[in-house]
C-alpha cells in the first residue's frame, strides 16, 4: 500500500472524521513523493477539467498516482474520483501525455460478499 503526504495531511486535520483511526490504517504504508512533476500533472488535470481546482486535494491525489505509476487509487470520493463518468476523460488525458491512468475504485469494489 502506498500513500501520498497529501493524504496524510488531510487525515491529520482535526476536522477529518475518525482521523486517528484513519491515520492508524496508514502505518507502514510507503509515502509517495509529491514533486514539481506531480504538481504539473495536477495542473493539467485541472486545466483539462478532469479534476476540479484549486491545486489541492483530488487533482493531486490522481496526479501522484499517475506520476508514480500506481495501478489503483482507492477512495470513498465517488463525486470526483471514483466516478465512472470521469474514467474515460482521465484516460484520454493521461494517454495523450504518455501516461497510464490508475483504476480508481471504492473499497466496496474490492470486497466480495462474505469477505470479512
The first five atom37 places (N, CA, C, CB, O) and aatype in JSON, in Angstrom:
{
  "aatype": [20, 20, 20, 20, 20, 20, 20, 20, 20, 20, 20, 20, 20, 20, 20, 20, 20, 20, 20, 20, 20, 20, 20, 20, 20, 20, 20, 20, 20, 20, 20, 20, 20, 20, 20, 20, 20, 20, 20, 20, 20, 20, 20, 20, 20, 20, 20, 20, 20, 20, 20, 20, 20, 20, 20, 20, 20, 20, 20, 20, 20, 20, 20, 20, 20, 20, 20, 20, 20, 20, 20, 20, 20, 20, 20, 20, 20, 20, 20, 20, 20, 20, 20, 20, 20, 20, 20, 20, 20, 20, 20, 20, 20, 20, 20, 20, 20, 20, 20, 20, 20, 20, 20, 20, 20, 20, 20, 20, 20, 20, 20, 20, 20, 20, 20, 20],
  "atom_mask": [
    [1, 1, 1, 1, 1],
    [1, 1, 1, 1, 1],
    [1, 1, 1, 1, 1],
    [1, 1, 1, 1, 1],
    [1, 1, 1, 1, 1],
    [1, 1, 1, 1, 1],
    [1, 1, 1, 1, 1],
    [1, 1, 1, 1, 1],
    [1, 1, 1, 1, 1],
    [1, 1, 1, 1, 1],
    [1, 1, 1, 1, 1],
    [1, 1, 1, 1, 1],
    [1, 1, 1, 1, 1],
    [1, 1, 1, 1, 1],
    [1, 1, 1, 1, 1],
    [1, 1, 1, 1, 1],
    [1, 1, 1, 1, 1],
    [1, 1, 1, 1, 1],
    [1, 1, 1, 1, 1],
    [1, 1, 1, 1, 1],
    [1, 1, 1, 1, 1],
    [1, 1, 1, 1, 1],
    [1, 1, 1, 1, 1],
    [1, 1, 1, 1, 1],
    [1, 1, 1, 1, 1],
    [1, 1, 1, 1, 1],
    [1, 1, 1, 1, 1],
    [1, 1, 1, 1, 1],
    [1, 1, 1, 1, 1],
    [1, 1, 1, 1, 1],
    [1, 1, 1, 1, 1],
    [1, 1, 1, 1, 1],
    [1, 1, 1, 1, 1],
    [1, 1, 1, 1, 1],
    [1, 1, 1, 1, 1],
    [1, 1, 1, 1, 1],
    [1, 1, 1, 1, 1],
    [1, 1, 1, 1, 1],
    [1, 1, 1, 1, 1],
    [1, 1, 1, 1, 1],
    [1, 1, 1, 1, 1],
    [1, 1, 1, 1, 1],
    [1, 1, 1, 1, 1],
    [1, 1, 1, 1, 1],
    [1, 1, 1, 1, 1],
    [1, 1, 1, 1, 1],
    [1, 1, 1, 1, 1],
    [1, 1, 1, 1, 1],
    [1, 1, 1, 1, 1],
    [1, 1, 1, 1, 1],
    [1, 1, 1, 1, 1],
    [1, 1, 1, 1, 1],
    [1, 1, 1, 1, 1],
    [1, 1, 1, 1, 1],
    [1, 1, 1, 1, 1],
    [1, 1, 1, 1, 1],
    [1, 1, 1, 1, 1],
    [1, 1, 1, 1, 1],
    [1, 1, 1, 1, 1],
    [1, 1, 1, 1, 1],
    [1, 1, 1, 1, 1],
    [1, 1, 1, 1, 1],
    [1, 1, 1, 1, 1],
    [1, 1, 1, 1, 1],
    [1, 1, 1, 1, 1],
    [1, 1, 1, 1, 1],
    [1, 1, 1, 1, 1],
    [1, 1, 1, 1, 1],
    [1, 1, 1, 1, 1],
    [1, 1, 1, 1, 1],
    [1, 1, 1, 1, 1],
    [1, 1, 1, 1, 1],
    [1, 1, 1, 1, 1],
    [1, 1, 1, 1, 1],
    [1, 1, 1, 1, 1],
    [1, 1, 1, 1, 1],
    [1, 1, 1, 1, 1],
    [1, 1, 1, 1, 1],
    [1, 1, 1, 1, 1],
    [1, 1, 1, 1, 1],
    [1, 1, 1, 1, 1],
    [1, 1, 1, 1, 1],
    [1, 1, 1, 1, 1],
    [1, 1, 1, 1, 1],
    [1, 1, 1, 1, 1],
    [1, 1, 1, 1, 1],
    [1, 1, 1, 1, 1],
    [1, 1, 1, 1, 1],
    [1, 1, 1, 1, 1],
    [1, 1, 1, 1, 1],
    [1, 1, 1, 1, 1],
    [1, 1, 1, 1, 1],
    [1, 1, 1, 1, 1],
    [1, 1, 1, 1, 1],
    [1, 1, 1, 1, 1],
    [1, 1, 1, 1, 1],
    [1, 1, 1, 1, 1],
    [1, 1, 1, 1, 1],
    [1, 1, 1, 1, 1],
    [1, 1, 1, 1, 1],
    [1, 1, 1, 1, 1],
    [1, 1, 1, 1, 1],
    [1, 1, 1, 1, 1],
    [1, 1, 1, 1, 1],
    [1, 1, 1, 1, 1],
    [1, 1, 1, 1, 1],
    [1, 1, 1, 1, 1],
    [1, 1, 1, 1, 1],
    [1, 1, 1, 1, 1],
    [1, 1, 1, 1, 1],
    [1, 1, 1, 1, 1],
    [1, 1, 1, 1, 1],
    [1, 1, 1, 1, 1],
    [1, 1, 1, 1, 1],
    [1, 1, 1, 1, 1],
    [1, 1, 1, 1, 1]
  ],
  "atom_positions": [
    [[0.85, -1.17, 0.0], [0.0, 0.0, 0.0], [0.89, 1.23, 0.0], [-0.97, 0.0, 1.22], [1.89, 1.3, 0.72]],
    [[0.51, 2.2, -0.82], [1.21, 3.47, -0.92], [0.25, 4.58, -0.53], [1.78, 3.69, -2.35], [-0.97, 4.43, -0.63]],
    [[0.81, 5.68, -0.1], [0.01, 6.83, 0.29], [0.85, 8.08, 0.01], [-0.45, 6.76, 1.81], [2.07, 8.03, 0.09]],
    [[0.2, 9.17, -0.3], [0.97, 10.41, -0.51], [0.93, 11.25, 0.76], [0.41, 11.22, -1.72], [0.06, 11.08, 1.62]],
    [[1.89, 12.16, 0.85], [1.9, 13.04, 2.02], [0.69, 13.97, 2.01], [3.19, 13.86, 2.05], [0.32, 14.52, 3.05]],
    [[0.07, 14.15, 0.85], [-1.16, 14.94, 0.76], [-2.29, 14.25, 1.53], [-1.57, 15.15, -0.72], [-3.04, 14.89, 2.26]],
    [[-2.39, 12.94, 1.36], [-3.41, 12.17, 2.08], [-3.14, 12.24, 3.58], [-3.43, 10.69, 1.6], [-4.06, 12.44, 4.37]],
    [[-1.88, 12.08, 3.96], [-1.55, 12.14, 5.39], [-1.92, 13.5, 5.98], [-0.05, 11.87, 5.6], [-2.41, 13.57, 7.11]],
    [[-1.69, 14.57, 5.23], [-2.07, 15.91, 5.71], [-3.58, 16.02, 5.88], [-1.56, 17.0, 4.74], [-4.05, 16.57, 6.86]],
    [[-4.34, 15.49, 4.91], [-5.8, 15.53, 5.01], [-6.3, 14.74, 6.22], [-6.45, 14.99, 3.72], [-7.17, 15.2, 6.96]],
    [[-5.75, 13.55, 6.4], [-6.19, 12.71, 7.51], [-5.8, 13.29, 8.87], [-5.62, 11.32, 7.37], [-6.42, 12.97, 9.88]],
    [[-4.78, 14.13, 8.9], [-4.3, 14.73, 10.14], [-5.13, 15.93, 10.58], [-2.87, 15.15, 9.98], [-5.0, 16.39, 11.72]],
    [[-5.97, 16.44, 9.72], [-6.8, 17.6, 10.09], [-7.74, 17.21, 11.23], [-7.62, 18.12, 8.86], [-8.37, 16.15, 11.17]],
    [[-7.85, 18.04, 12.24], [-8.76, 17.74, 13.35], [-10.21, 17.58, 12.9], [-8.68, 18.84, 14.39], [-10.98, 16.86, 13.54]],
    [[-10.57, 18.22, 11.81], [-11.96, 18.14, 11.33], [-12.24, 16.86, 10.55], [-12.26, 19.34, 10.45], [-13.4, 16.57, 10.25]],
    [[-11.2, 16.08, 10.23], [-11.42, 14.86, 9.46], [-12.11, 13.81, 10.34], [-10.07, 14.31, 8.9], [-11.62, 13.51, 11.43]],
    [[-13.23, 13.25, 9.88], [-13.94, 12.25, 10.69], [-13.05, 11.03, 10.97], [-15.23, 11.81, 9.99], [-12.44, 10.48, 10.05]],
    [[-12.99, 10.62, 12.19], [-12.23, 9.46, 12.62], [-10.76, 9.54, 12.18], [-12.87, 8.18, 12.08], [-10.18, 8.57, 11.71]],
    [[-10.19, 10.72, 12.36], [-8.82, 10.99, 11.94], [-7.82, 9.99, 12.52], [-8.43, 12.4, 12.35], [-6.98, 9.45, 11.8]],
    [[-7.92, 9.75, 13.8], [-6.96, 8.84, 14.46], [-7.03, 7.44, 13.86], [-7.23, 8.78, 15.97], [-5.99, 6.85, 13.57]],
    [[-8.22, 6.91, 13.69], [-8.38, 5.56, 13.13], [-7.87, 5.52, 11.68], [-9.86, 5.12, 13.19], [-7.23, 4.54, 11.28]],
    [[-8.14, 6.55, 10.92], [-7.69, 6.6, 9.53], [-6.16, 6.62, 9.47], [-8.27, 7.83, 8.81], [-5.56, 5.93, 8.65]],
    [[-5.54, 7.43, 10.33], [-4.08, 7.5, 10.34], [-3.46, 6.18, 10.78], [-3.62, 8.63, 11.27], [-2.41, 5.79, 10.27]],
    [[-4.08, 5.5, 11.71], [-3.57, 4.2, 12.16], [-3.55, 3.2, 11.0], [-4.43, 3.65, 13.31], [-2.65, 2.37, 10.92]],
    [[-4.52, 3.3, 10.12], [-4.6, 2.39, 8.97], [-3.43, 2.6, 8.02], [-5.92, 2.6, 8.23], [-3.05, 1.68, 7.29]],
    [[-2.85, 3.79, 8.01], [-1.77, 4.11, 7.07], [-0.38, 3.73, 7.58], [-1.8, 5.57, 6.75], [0.59, 3.82, 6.84]],
    [[-0.28, 3.32, 8.83], [1.03, 2.97, 9.4], [1.67, 1.88, 8.55], [0.89, 2.51, 10.88], [1.06, 0.85, 8.27]],
    [[2.9, 2.12, 8.16], [3.65, 1.15, 7.37], [3.53, 1.34, 5.87], [3.2, -0.22, 7.72], [4.23, 0.69, 5.11]],
    [[2.64, 2.24, 5.44], [2.5, 2.48, 4.01], [3.68, 3.3, 3.51], [1.16, 3.21, 3.72], [4.17, 4.2, 4.19]],
    [[4.12, 2.99, 2.31], [5.19, 3.76, 1.69], [4.62, 5.09, 1.22], [5.84, 2.97, 0.52], [3.54, 5.12, 0.62]],
    [[5.33, 6.17, 1.48], [4.85, 7.52, 1.14], [5.38, 7.92, -0.24], [5.28, 8.56, 2.22], [6.59, 7.88, -0.48]],
    [[4.47, 8.31, -1.12], [4.82, 8.77, -2.45], [5.21, 10.24, -2.4], [3.66, 8.56, -3.44], [4.52, 11.05, -1.77]],
    [[6.3, 10.58, -3.04], [6.75, 11.97, -3.08], [5.88, 12.79, -4.03], [8.23, 12.03, -3.51], [5.56, 12.35, -5.14]],
    [[5.51, 13.95, -3.58], [4.8, 14.9, -4.43], [5.82, 15.97, -4.79], [3.52, 15.52, -3.72], [6.29, 16.71, -3.93]],
    [[6.15, 16.04, -6.1], [7.18, 16.97, -6.55], [6.63, 17.86, -7.65], [8.43, 16.2, -7.04], [5.42, 17.88, -7.9]],
    [[7.51, 18.6, -8.32], [7.08, 19.53, -9.37], [6.38, 18.8, -10.52], [8.28, 20.31, -9.9], [5.44, 19.32, -11.1]],
    [[6.85, 17.59, -10.85], [6.2, 16.82, -11.91], [4.76, 16.48, -11.52], [6.99, 15.52, -12.21], [3.84, 16.55, -12.35]],
    [[4.58, 16.11, -10.27], [3.23, 15.79, -9.77], [2.35, 17.04, -9.83], [3.3, 15.23, -8.32], [1.21, 16.97, -10.27]],
    [[2.89, 18.16, -9.37], [2.12, 19.4, -9.39], [1.77, 19.81, -10.82], [2.92, 20.53, -8.7], [0.65, 20.26, -11.08]],
    [[2.71, 19.64, -11.75], [2.44, 19.97, -13.15], [1.35, 19.11, -13.73], [3.7, 19.83, -13.97], [0.48, 19.6, -14.46]],
    [[1.38, 17.83, -13.41], [0.34, 16.92, -13.88], [-1.01, 17.29, -13.28], [0.69, 15.47, -13.53], [-2.03, 17.24, -13.97]],
    [[-1.03, 17.66, -12.01], [-2.28, 18.09, -11.37], [-2.84, 19.33, -12.06], [-2.06, 18.37, -9.86], [-4.05, 19.45, -12.26]],
    [[-1.96, 20.24, -12.42], [-2.41, 21.46, -13.14], [-3.06, 21.09, -14.48], [-1.22, 22.43, -13.37], [-4.07, 21.68, -14.87]],
    [[-2.47, 20.12, -15.18], [-3.05, 19.68, -16.46], [-4.42, 19.06, -16.22], [-2.11, 18.65, -17.16], [-5.36, 19.34, -16.98]],
    [[-4.56, 18.24, -15.19], [-5.85, 17.61, -14.89], [-6.92, 18.66, -14.6], [-5.72, 16.65, -13.7], [-8.08, 18.5, -14.97]],
    [[-6.52, 19.74, -13.93], [-7.46, 20.83, -13.64], [-7.78, 21.6, -14.92], [-6.88, 21.78, -12.55], [-8.94, 21.89, -15.21]],
    [[-6.74, 21.94, -15.67], [-6.94, 22.71, -16.91], [-7.84, 21.96, -17.9], [-5.58, 23.01, -17.57], [-8.66, 22.57, -18.58]],
    [[-7.67, 20.63, -17.97], [-8.46, 19.81, -18.89], [-9.82, 19.42, -18.29], [-7.68, 18.55, -19.26], [-10.58, 18.67, -18.9]],
    [[-10.1, 19.93, -17.1], [-11.37, 19.72, -16.4], [-11.66, 18.25, -16.07], [-12.49, 20.26, -17.24], [-12.81, 17.83, -15.98]],
    [[-10.57, 17.49, -15.88], [-10.71, 16.13, -15.37], [-11.01, 16.19, -13.88], [-9.43, 15.28, -15.65], [-11.84, 15.43, -13.37]],
    [[-10.33, 17.11, -13.19], [-10.49, 17.3, -11.75], [-10.8, 18.77, -11.49], [-9.21, 16.85, -10.98], [-10.37, 19.65, -12.24]],
    [[-11.55, 19.03, -10.42], [-11.83, 20.43, -10.08], [-10.61, 21.08, -9.42], [-13.05, 20.52, -9.15], [-9.77, 20.4, -8.82]],
    [[-10.52, 22.38, -9.52], [-9.49, 23.15, -8.82], [-9.98, 23.42, -7.42], [-9.16, 24.47, -9.57], [-11.11, 23.05, -7.09]],
    [[-9.21, 24.04, -6.6], [-7.86, 24.53, -6.83], [-6.83, 23.4, -6.78], [-7.51, 25.6, -5.81], [-7.19, 22.23, -6.66]],
    [[-5.57, 23.77, -6.88], [-4.48, 22.8, -6.91], [-4.25, 22.2, -5.52], [-3.18, 23.46, -7.43], [-3.31, 22.56, -4.82]],
    [[-5.13, 21.31, -5.16], [-5.02, 20.58, -3.9], [-5.99, 19.41, -4.0], [-5.32, 21.5, -2.64], [-6.73, 19.29, -4.98]],
    [[-5.99, 18.59, -3.02], [-6.98, 17.52, -2.94], [-7.0, 16.56, -4.12], [-8.3, 18.1, -2.78], [-5.99, 15.96, -4.47]],
    [[-8.18, 16.44, -4.73], [-8.44, 15.41, -5.74], [-7.43, 15.41, -6.89], [-9.81, 15.59, -6.3], [-6.92, 14.35, -7.25]],
    [[-7.14, 16.56, -7.45], [-6.21, 16.64, -8.57], [-4.83, 16.12, -8.16], [-6.1, 18.08, -9.09], [-4.18, 15.42, -8.93]],
    [[-4.39, 16.46, -6.97], [-3.07, 15.99, -6.51], [-3.08, 14.5, -6.21], [-2.65, 16.76, -5.26], [-2.08, 13.82, -6.45]],
    [[-4.18, 13.99, -5.68], [-4.26, 12.55, -5.41], [-4.09, 11.77, -6.71], [-5.61, 12.19, -4.73], [-3.3, 10.82, -6.78]],
    [[-4.83, 12.16, -7.73], [-4.76, 11.47, -9.02], [-3.39, 11.66, -9.65], [-5.87, 11.96, -9.97], [-2.79, 10.71, -10.15]],
    [[-2.88, 12.89, -9.63], [-1.58, 13.17, -10.22], [-0.47, 12.35, -9.56], [-1.25, 14.66, -10.12], [0.42, 11.85, -10.25]],
    [[-0.51, 12.2, -8.25], [0.5, 11.4, -7.55], [0.44, 9.95, -8.02], [0.31, 11.48, -6.02], [1.48, 9.32, -8.24]],
    [[-0.75, 9.42, -8.16], [-0.89, 8.03, -8.62], [-0.39, 7.87, -10.06], [-2.35, 7.58, -8.53], [0.32, 6.91, -10.37]],
    [[-0.77, 8.8, -10.92], [-0.34, 8.73, -12.32], [1.17, 8.87, -12.41], [-1.04, 9.82, -13.16], [1.83, 8.07, -13.08]],
    [[1.72, 9.86, -11.74], [3.16, 10.13, -11.79], [3.97, 8.92, -11.31], [3.51, 11.36, -10.94], [5.01, 8.6, -11.89]],
    [[3.51, 8.26, -10.26], [4.26, 7.14, -9.69], [3.85, 5.79, -10.26], [4.08, 7.12, -8.19], [4.32, 4.75, -9.8]],
    [[2.97, 5.79, -11.27], [2.62, 4.54, -11.94], [1.81, 3.58, -11.09], [3.84, 3.86, -12.39], [1.94, 2.36, -11.23]],
    [[0.98, 4.11, -10.21], [0.14, 3.27, -9.37], [-0.96, 2.61, -10.22], [-0.49, 4.1, -8.2], [-1.52, 3.23, -11.12]],
    [[-1.25, 1.36, -9.92], [-2.3, 0.64, -10.65], [-3.69, 1.05, -10.18], [-2.12, -0.87, -10.48], [-4.63, 1.1, -10.97]],
    [[-3.82, 1.35, -8.89], [-5.12, 1.66, -8.3], [-5.04, 2.9, -7.42], [-5.64, 0.47, -7.48], [-4.01, 3.2, -6.83]],
    [[-6.16, 3.6, -7.36], [-6.35, 4.67, -6.39], [-7.63, 4.29, -5.64], [-6.45, 6.12, -7.08], [-8.7, 4.18, -6.24]],
    [[-7.51, 4.09, -4.35], [-8.63, 3.68, -3.52], [-9.2, 4.91, -2.82], [-8.19, 2.61, -2.48], [-8.47, 5.66, -2.18]],
    [[-10.52, 5.11, -2.93], [-11.15, 6.31, -2.37], [-12.61, 6.06, -2.05], [-11.02, 7.49, -3.33], [-13.24, 5.16, -2.6]],
    [[-13.14, 6.87, -1.14], [-14.58, 6.89, -0.9], [-15.23, 8.0, -1.7], [-14.88, 7.06, 0.6], [-16.46, 8.1, -1.74]],
    [[-14.44, 8.84, -2.34], [-14.94, 10.01, -3.05], [-15.49, 9.6, -4.42], [-13.82, 11.07, -3.22], [-14.74, 9.47, -5.38]],
    [[-16.78, 9.4, -4.49], [-17.42, 8.99, -5.74], [-17.73, 10.19, -6.62], [-18.7, 8.21, -5.45], [-17.83, 10.05, -7.84]],
    [[-17.87, 11.35, -6.03], [-18.23, 12.54, -6.8], [-17.15, 12.93, -7.8], [-18.51, 13.7, -5.86], [-17.45, 13.16, -8.97]],
    [[-15.89, 13.01, -7.35], [-14.82, 13.48, -8.23], [-13.79, 12.42, -8.59], [-14.13, 14.61, -7.59], [-13.07, 12.58, -9.57]],
    [[-13.7, 11.34, -7.82], [-12.65, 10.38, -8.09], [-13.18, 9.05, -8.65], [-11.86, 10.12, -6.82], [-12.9, 8.71, -9.8]],
    [[-13.92, 8.31, -7.86], [-14.41, 7.0, -8.31], [-15.71, 7.17, -9.1], [-14.64, 6.06, -7.11], [-16.67, 6.42, -8.91]],
    [[-15.72, 8.14, -9.95], [-16.89, 8.48, -10.75], [-16.73, 7.85, -12.14], [-17.08, 10.04, -10.84], [-15.81, 8.22, -12.87]],
    [[-17.6, 6.93, -12.51], [-17.46, 6.27, -13.81], [-17.42, 7.26, -14.97], [-18.61, 5.3, -14.02], [-16.78, 6.98, -15.99]],
    [[-18.07, 8.39, -14.85], [-18.06, 9.39, -15.93], [-16.7, 10.05, -16.1], [-19.11, 10.46, -15.65], [-16.42, 10.61, -17.15]],
    [[-15.86, 9.98, -15.08], [-14.53, 10.59, -15.15], [-13.49, 9.67, -15.8], [-14.07, 10.98, -13.76], [-12.48, 10.15, -16.31]],
    [[-13.73, 8.37, -15.78], [-12.72, 7.4, -16.22], [-12.25, 7.64, -17.65], [-13.27, 6.0, -16.1], [-11.04, 7.67, -17.9]],
    [[-13.17, 7.81, -18.57], [-12.82, 7.99, -19.97], [-12.03, 9.28, -20.17], [-14.07, 7.99, -20.85], [-11.04, 9.31, -20.89]],
    [[-12.5, 10.33, -19.53], [-11.83, 11.63, -19.64], [-10.41, 11.55, -19.06], [-12.65, 12.73, -18.91], [-9.46, 12.02, -19.69]],
    [[-10.26, 10.96, -17.88], [-8.95, 10.81, -17.27], [-8.04, 9.98, -18.17], [-9.07, 10.16, -15.88], [-6.88, 10.33, -18.38]],
    [[-8.56, 8.88, -18.69], [-7.75, 8.01, -19.55], [-7.28, 8.77, -20.78], [-8.55, 6.76, -19.96], [-6.11, 8.66, -21.17]],
    [[-8.16, 9.53, -21.41], [-7.8, 10.27, -22.62], [-6.68, 11.26, -22.34], [-9.02, 11.02, -23.19], [-5.72, 11.35, -23.11]],
    [[-6.79, 12.0, -21.24], [-5.76, 12.99, -20.91], [-4.45, 12.28, -20.57], [-6.21, 13.88, -19.72], [-3.38, 12.7, -21.02]],
    [[-4.51, 11.24, -19.79], [-3.29, 10.51, -19.41], [-2.59, 9.92, -20.63], [-3.62, 9.4, -18.41], [-1.38, 10.07, -20.79]],
    [[-3.35, 9.25, -21.49], [-2.74, 8.64, -22.67], [-2.14, 9.68, -23.6], [-3.77, 7.8, -23.42], [-1.11, 9.44, -24.23]],
    [[-2.78, 10.84, -23.7], [-2.26, 11.93, -24.52], [-0.9, 12.39, -23.97], [-3.26, 13.11, -24.55], [-0.05, 12.84, -24.74]],
    [[-0.72, 12.29, -22.66], [0.54, 12.67, -22.01], [1.55, 11.52, -21.95], [0.27, 13.18, -20.62], [2.65, 11.67, -21.41]],
    [[1.16, 10.38, -22.5], [2.05, 9.22, -22.45], [2.06, 8.54, -21.1], [3.43, 9.63, -22.81], [3.03, 7.87, -20.75]],
    [[1.0, 8.71, -20.35], [0.87, 8.12, -19.01], [-0.28, 7.12, -18.99], [0.64, 9.23, -17.95], [-1.14, 7.13, -19.86]],
    [[-0.28, 6.27, -17.98], [-1.35, 5.29, -17.8], [-2.15, 5.7, -16.56], [-0.77, 3.83, -17.64], [-1.57, 5.9, -15.49]],
    [[-3.46, 5.83, -16.7], [-4.26, 6.23, -15.53], [-4.43, 5.06, -14.56], [-5.63, 6.74, -15.98], [-4.44, 3.9, -14.98]],
    [[-4.56, 5.36, -13.28], [-4.85, 4.29, -12.32], [-6.33, 3.9, -12.42], [-4.5, 4.73, -10.87], [-7.15, 4.68, -12.89]],
    [[-6.64, 2.71, -11.97], [-8.03, 2.3, -11.82], [-8.49, 2.92, -10.5], [-8.2, 0.7, -11.82], [-7.9, 2.66, -9.45]],
    [[-9.51, 3.74, -10.56], [-9.99, 4.43, -9.36], [-11.24, 3.71, -8.86], [-10.31, 5.95, -9.65], [-12.21, 3.55, -9.59]],
    [[-11.18, 3.26, -7.61], [-12.3, 2.47, -7.07], [-12.51, 2.73, -5.59], [-12.04, 0.99, -7.3], [-11.64, 3.25, -4.89]],
    [[-13.69, 2.35, -5.13], [-14.0, 2.44, -3.7], [-13.62, 1.12, -3.03], [-15.51, 2.77, -3.48], [-13.5, 0.1, -3.7]],
    [[-13.43, 1.13, -1.71], [-13.14, -0.12, -1.01], [-14.21, -1.19, -1.26], [-13.02, 0.14, 0.49], [-13.88, -2.38, -1.34]],
    [[-15.46, -0.78, -1.38], [-16.53, -1.76, -1.63], [-16.33, -2.53, -2.93], [-17.88, -1.07, -1.66], [-16.75, -3.68, -3.04]],
    [[-15.69, -1.9, -3.89], [-15.46, -2.56, -5.18], [-14.43, -3.69, -5.05], [-15.0, -1.54, -6.22], [-14.36, -4.57, -5.91]],
    [[-13.63, -3.67, -3.99], [-12.62, -4.69, -3.78], [-13.11, -5.89, -2.99], [-11.44, -4.1, -3.09], [-12.53, -6.97, -3.06]],
    [[-14.19, -5.7, -2.23], [-14.69, -6.77, -1.38], [-15.77, -7.55, -2.05], [-15.19, -6.22, -0.07], [-16.64, -6.98, -2.71]],
    [[-15.71, -8.83, -1.89], [-16.75, -9.72, -2.4], [-17.71, -10.02, -1.26], [-16.14, -11.04, -2.98], [-17.3, -10.02, -0.1]],
    [[-18.98, -10.27, -1.55], [-19.92, -10.64, -0.47], [-19.36, -11.82, 0.32], [-21.32, -10.98, -1.05], [-18.9, -12.81, -0.25]],
    [[-19.43, -11.69, 1.62], [-18.94, -12.75, 2.51], [-17.51, -12.52, 2.99], [-19.03, -14.07, 1.82], [-17.08, -13.16, 3.95]],
    [[-16.76, -11.62, 2.32], [-15.41, -11.31, 2.79], [-15.52, -10.53, 4.1], [-14.59, -10.49, 1.72], [-16.29, -9.57, 4.18]],
    [[-14.8, -10.93, 5.07], [-14.83, -10.24, 6.37], [-13.43, -10.14, 6.89], [-15.74, -10.97, 7.38], [-13.22, -9.6, 7.98]]
  ]
}
